Amino acid sequence: MPDLPVLVVGGGVGGLAAALTLARKGLAVRVFEQGAEFKEIGAGIQLGPNVFRMFDLLGLTEAIKQVAFYPHNLVMMDAVTGEEVIRLPVGGAAFRERFTYPYGVIHRGDLHTVMLEACRKEPGITLSVNAKGMRYEDHGHKVTLHLEGGEAVGGAALIGADGLWSTVRAQLLKDGKPRVSGHIAYRAVLPRAEVPADLWQDNVVLWAGPKTHLVHYPLRRGELYNLVAVFHSDKYEEGWDVFGDTDELNRKFAGERPEVQRLLEKIDVWKMWVLCDREPVRGWSKGRVALLGDAAHPMLQYLAQGANMAIEDAVVLAAYLELSGWDFARAFAWYEQARYLRTARVQVTARYYGDIYHASGVVREVRNWFLRPDAPPDPKAKPTFSGVAWLYDGIRVPTVPPDR
Ligand SMILES: Cc1cc2nc3c(=O)[nH]c(=O)nc-3n(C[C@H](O)[C@H](O)[C@H](O)COP(=O)(O)OP(=O)(O)OC[C@H]3O[C@@H](n4cnc5c(N)ncnc54)[C@H](O)[C@@H]3O)c2cc1C
């Protein structure tokens, strides 16, 4: 076992998952978060059965269950005509039988709290706030992390879990800024009492409109309603955690179904995100340094899998580290090799999904035509879920080194 702790830059979902998985293997871990506290923004996050498998391994399933909501269906509606385009019964027995684990949705703050509490129970984990990682040195036998303010911390290895604008990635890959997609997301959460009864659904619903979409679903055992409105705009370059312009939003969704308009009207204050991603690449591990989560493979949110992927990353990385006999450089190379194609597939597919959701004109009609079942579904036939199996079947956690 290494004498020095593993250093994790970033205390988001990915960083905490990494800390937890490594501490469970018996390693000392230090997590450095630039913010004044460990916290997540108030919005929802979808959890596929692939990440519930990871929660099981981490012993988090019970805690997640207390705060999650389990939708009955994923439904795509045409925001112009109001027709249902496609429905995936993720809450039914067939889904559970096929994937073993459920499909859930959770408040990001709740997910983060569950992970943070689990980290706090691990004596091997030290959590630091107001600790911004600025640069690192890989000395071959150990690493040094330099924090803002001048402190230098020694470690056995460094994991860059510092998100989309990762400074660790900037030093490791030197590949410039993320790609600004031209898509903007406005997010808000409503208490249940403020949602008109006829607009409440126990489903994840996506209203697909021309260059827009609106997603809504319940959160926190059904006490809250999560809204995400996305539209195209080249007005913004980059930004994070700023307030949205309600007039602009209303203009973008003008002409769409009354259900959409009525839900948008319920929100006075939106938080805005300029959505970015990157081309998938390799090379996100080198020597004793590895990237994880959005730092490694930032993706658009159209498959709702960024956080899911970060947690899968953490489990694979820790498994390989143990299998390598704590040989960091070797384990990090195995980890990247095991993860790059799956995460790249999610990055690339997410972009396609964005195009499909935002189709307009005849393309929109073609979309509805090819997604619609040929015949009314036979109520006795079991859904196969073949389109999502590659994702929701999840990963095999390594039990032997890849070269054996
Ligand atoms: C609109 C939207 C909807 C989404 N919906 C889903 C969904 O339904 N399901 C899903 O799985 N994913 C979803 N995602 C993606 C998900 O939010 C991200 O993939 C996930 O948060 C990535 O986790 P992370 O820990 O890698 O990075 P982050 O969550 O970005 O965490 C990085 C952390 O590092 C800290 N940090 C940054 N730089 C430094 C530094 N230099 N030093 C120290 N600390 C630093 C930050 O303060 C932050 O706490 C969505 C994203 C968006 C924008």
The ligand as a Tripos MOL2 file, in Angstrom:
@<TRIPOS>MOLECULE
LIG
   53    58     1     0     0
SMALL
NO_CHARGES

@<TRIPOS>ATOM
      1 C1        -28.6150   20.5050  -17.5940 C.3       1 LIG1
      2 C2        -27.8490   19.2730  -17.1660 C.ar      1 LIG1
      3 C3        -28.5380   18.1100  -16.8470 C.ar      1 LIG1
      4 C4        -27.8300   16.9600  -16.4820 C.ar      1 LIG1
      5 N1        -28.5330   15.8300  -16.1920 N.ar      1 LIG1
      6 C5        -27.8560   14.6930  -15.8600 C.ar      1 LIG1
      7 C6        -28.5600   13.4990  -15.5530 C.ar      1 LIG1
      8 O1        -29.7960   13.4730  -15.5660 O.2       1 LIG1
      9 N2        -27.8440   12.3700  -15.2360 N.ar      1 LIG1
     10 C7        -26.4590   12.3890  -15.2000 C.ar      1 LIG1
     11 O2        -25.8570   11.3460  -14.9000 O.2       1 LIG1
     12 N3        -25.7680   13.5080  -15.4960 N.ar      1 LIG1
     13 C8        -26.4230   14.6590  -15.8180 C.ar      1 LIG1
     14 N4        -25.7300   15.8020  -16.1020 N.ar      1 LIG1
     15 C9        -24.2500   15.7370  -16.1160 C.3       1 LIG1
     16 C10       -23.6680   15.8350  -14.7220 C.3       1 LIG1
     17 O3        -24.1000   17.0140  -14.0880 O.3       1 LIG1
     18 C11       -22.1490   15.8540  -14.8090 C.3       1 LIG1
     19 O4        -21.7130   14.8850  -15.7120 O.3       1 LIG1
     20 C12       -21.5520   15.5530  -13.4240 C.3       1 LIG1
     21 O5        -21.8810   16.5870  -12.5360 O.3       1 LIG1
     22 C13       -20.0480   15.3940  -13.5390 C.3       1 LIG1
     23 O6        -19.5110   15.2100  -12.2480 O.3       1 LIG1
     24 P1        -18.0040   15.5890  -11.9650 P.3       1 LIG1
     25 O7        -17.8010   15.3070  -10.5150 O.co2     1 LIG1
     26 O8        -17.1270   14.9610  -12.9700 O.co2     1 LIG1
     27 O9        -17.9020   17.1680  -12.2210 O.3       1 LIG1
     28 P2        -18.6140   18.3580  -11.4650 P.3       1 LIG1
     29 O10       -19.9730   17.9630  -11.0110 O.co2     1 LIG1
     30 O11       -18.5040   19.5410  -12.3540 O.co2     1 LIG1
     31 O12       -17.7260   18.5750  -10.1600 O.3       1 LIG1
     32 C14       -16.4450   19.1580  -10.2510 C.3       1 LIG1
     33 C15       -16.1000   19.7220   -8.8740 C.3       1 LIG1
     34 O13       -14.7510   20.1580   -8.8990 O.3       1 LIG1
     35 C16       -14.6440   21.4390   -8.3200 C.3       1 LIG1
     36 N5        -13.4650   22.0660   -8.9430 N.ar      1 LIG1
     37 C17       -13.3480   22.5450  -10.2040 C.ar      1 LIG1
     38 N6        -12.0990   22.9840  -10.4260 N.ar      1 LIG1
     39 C18       -11.4150   22.7900   -9.2640 C.ar      1 LIG1
     40 C19       -10.0750   23.0290   -8.8640 C.ar      1 LIG1
     41 N7         -9.1710   23.5470   -9.7120 N.pl3     1 LIG1
     42 N8         -9.7060   22.7140   -7.6080 N.ar      1 LIG1
     43 C20       -10.5940   22.1590   -6.7250 C.ar      1 LIG1
     44 N9        -11.8870   21.9140   -7.0510 N.ar      1 LIG1
     45 C21       -12.2820   22.2060   -8.3110 C.ar      1 LIG1
     46 C22       -15.9690   22.1040   -8.6330 C.3       1 LIG1
     47 O14       -16.2490   23.1780   -7.7480 O.3       1 LIG1
     48 C23       -16.9360   20.9380   -8.4740 C.3       1 LIG1
     49 O15       -17.3670   20.7850   -7.1410 O.3       1 LIG1
     50 C24       -26.4140   16.9760  -16.4470 C.ar      1 LIG1
     51 C25       -25.7150   18.1520  -16.7510 C.ar      1 LIG1
     52 C26       -26.4310   19.2960  -17.0990 C.ar      1 LIG1
     53 C27       -25.6560   20.5470  -17.4240 C.3       1 LIG1
@<TRIPOS>BOND
     1     1     2 1
     2     2     3 ar
     3     2    52 ar
     4     3     4 ar
     5     4     5 ar
     6     4    50 ar
     7     5     6 ar
     8     6     7 ar
     9     6    13 1
    10     7     8 2
    11     7     9 ar
    12     9    10 ar
    13    10    11 2
    14    10    12 ar
    15    12    13 ar
    16    13    14 ar
    17    14    15 1
    18    14    50 ar
    19    15    16 1
    20    16    17 1
    21    16    18 1
    22    18    19 1
    23    18    20 1
    24    20    21 1
    25    20    22 1
    26    22    23 1
    27    23    24 1
    28    24    25 2
    29    24    26 1
    30    24    27 1
    31    27    28 1
    32    28    29 2
    33    28    30 1
    34    28    31 1
    35    31    32 1
    36    32    33 1
    37    33    34 1
    38    33    48 1
    39    34    35 1
    40    35    36 1
    41    35    46 1
    42    36    37 ar
    43    36    45 ar
    44    37    38 ar
    45    38    39 ar
    46    39    40 ar
    47    39    45 ar
    48    40    41 1
    49    40    42 ar
    50    42    43 ar
    51    43    44 ar
    52    44    45 ar
    53    46    47 1
    54    46    48 1
    55    48    49 1
    56    50    51 ar
    57    51    52 ar
    58    52    53 1
@<TRIPOS>SUBSTRUCTURE
     1 LIG1         1 GROUP 0 **** ****
